[in-house]
């Protein structure tokens, strides 16, 4: 499906990729990982043809369709949310516009000529799945937490995060052969993330995804591609399995490197000692040549610079950190809360979960005193001091200042040297501290906002999506720091790993109501699953009792047994034939997958490219194998499903 052959790419004097290869086949689910700045987004740009490699070739299977969700915002026009989600291709959009305009009696709106309107338009629209597309798009929009009343809203009226969700819905409705996603979970709340994850598990195409959400990668991918030392290193399994394999690989590499260095030292020592002696000079030269002929093993590089920090332990608060009583709040006519209560005690770590728009961020802002309720009271506990970390980092920072100026703007009495040391631990080193805040990346703004919190540490920490734009090593550092934090924490996050690591209390926010779960995230899942099961059981019992009794038939018992025996015999013969068909197809698929793996391995070998035309020949063979696999796999699925149905009967 996709082959990177000998790709090299550099910016200035910095090499991002050096002679890298990668093979992505139909059905593959790969996670692309590496520290910020390693070149993940650049690699996607090379695949998409937005940038050109310095050397090498990007080879795409003929007629393959690719869908791409970038990390940053995407353009929109005057379309509604539903129309944006349905704009899966220019042809589909044009056909839909023509049909709508003529059905409405306004052909001039579509700017089309009468001869364009004929049965072929409707036939083509139907052939492309146009008449099923709207229902599919709306189903996906609902899964991504869009409300029905927003379906017909102009997309430009929505925030950037919602626009990205609408574009994500468009890609899922389009169902391209290869789905390329760059941090797709950044704009999702926890509930829409869970829906999206389940949707992708059953997605029919191949997926290449960049994500800092390890739980998401663990659930979705079957392979990890790591960018490291200008190379692409592929591992089998999910993210956790990748960590284990990488650790073992590094240990082996380090042992091999040390052994080689000892051998080089021994040979060099011999050459140094005996190089000047006539009787041993030829042997000394031989040792030096032996060193030169060695294929040198590179020392395993240490990880890229990591954020390293701890939260200064704040002054101890009273037992009750903060209390809200009878809180009422509304945005104009939109009532969010009507008389809610909330309380958290010292040392509790509470995560707020619930659908997007339910009021989680509003509740956090009321706790942080950045929003004032129309009624009710907010009471801080004894010695309690709240610190609010906004989801929108720009709200916390002055974009006109430099990094250093912004960090120095703190109520605490600190020296510039102390501030610069703290900035250095957050990877702002050297002249980085003189950068304008306005030019910082999302991850850099997040780190700077954390610096400001550390310079004026609260004992009641309120954090809205703190992991957004942070890479995995930074998230690990934040988890470690918050785990040591002795104050009180209330936070919102869609990162399940982050939630599991920290939360000891869950509050579900929905429709202006708060439901408290006095345990961690797994406790919350278990309780909500049990509740759902009880509801389903109750509904099933009601349905059963409402059914009328079915009268017994008068068929003779002996005759009934004879008929049942005949049916069993017929089913047994049919099942055997179906089982043989399934086995034949399984064997065919196994042989094709083995051939595919062999061709892919040969394509990734540097020796292949020493023979002119060999890579192209392998690619042709690979495409043929993939096409046969694409035919055999659905045949096997159909046969296996039929066999399963026979077993049920």
Number of C-alpha atoms within 10 A of each C-alpha: 22 19 20 21 22 20 21 20 23 15 8 6 6 9 14 20 25 18 17 20 23 19 18 18 20 17 16 17 25 25 28 25 23 21 20 17 10 19 20 19 18 18 21 21 15 17 21 16 11 10 13 17 19 14 16 17 17 19 15 18 15 9 8 11 14 19 20 18 20 19 17 10 12 11 9 15 9 12 15 19 29 23 22 23 29 27 22 23 11 9 13 19 16 16 19 20 17 24 18 15 17 16 10 10 10 12 18 12 13 16 11 15 10 10 6 11 15 10 9 11 16 17 12 14 19 14 11 14 12 20 13 10 19 16 14 18 27 22 14 23 27 17 18 24 19 21 13 12 7 15 20 12 16 17 23 16 12 14 9 16 13 19 22 24 25 27 25 24 29 25 23 23 22 21 18 20 19 24 22 23 23 20 19 21 24 21 18 22 21 20 17 23 22 17 15 21 18 14 15 18 12 9 17 14 18 21 25 22 25 23 22 28 24 18 17 22 24 17 14 23 22 19 22 26 22 21 21 18 17 19 17 20 17 19 19 14 20 22 25 13 15 20 14 10 15 15 11 12 13 14 13 13 16 17 14 15 17 14 13 17 15 12 13 19 13 13 19 18 15 17 21 14 12 16 19 11 12 10 10 15 15 14 16 23 18 14 21 19 12 13 17 11 9 10 8 12 14 11 14 15 10 6 11 14 13 16 19 17 17 15 21 17 14 17 14 19 22 14 14 17 26 24 16 19 15 15 21 19 23 13 7 7 6 8 13 21 23 16 14 15 17 16 13 20 19 20 19 18 23 27 25 26 24 19 19 19 16 18 22 25 19 19 21 22 19 17 26 22 14 11 13 17 18 12 13 16 15 21 14 18 18 13 13 22 21 20 19 21 24 20 18 15 21 15 11 17 19 16 16 12 15 19 26 21 18 21 24 19 11 14 8 10 9 11 10 13 9 12 18 19 14 20 24 16 17 20 18 21 14 10 9 15 19 14 15 17 22 15 12 16 11 15 17 19 23 24 24 25 21 21 21 21 19 20 21 14 21 24 24 30 22 22 22 23 18 25 26 23 22 21 19 19 19 23 21 19 16 22 19 17 15 19 15 13 18 18 25 26 26 22 24 23 21 26 24 16 17 19 22 13 15 20 21 19 20 26 21 17 20 18 13 16 17 19 11 15 18 12 16 19 23 14 15 18 13 11 14 13 12 12 12 12 12 12 12 12 12 12 11 12 11 11 10 11 9 9 8 7 8 6 6 6 6 6 8 8 9 9 10 10 11 11 12 12 12 11 11 13 12 11 14 14 11 13 18 12 11 18 17 12 17 21 14 13 20 18 12 17 20 13 14 19 15 12 16 20 15 13 19 19 13 16 25 20 15 13 11 16 16 10 8 9 10 15 20 14 11 16 20 13 15 23 18 14 19 20 13 14 20 14 12 16 15 12 16 19 14 12 19 19 13 16 20 14 11 14 11 7 8
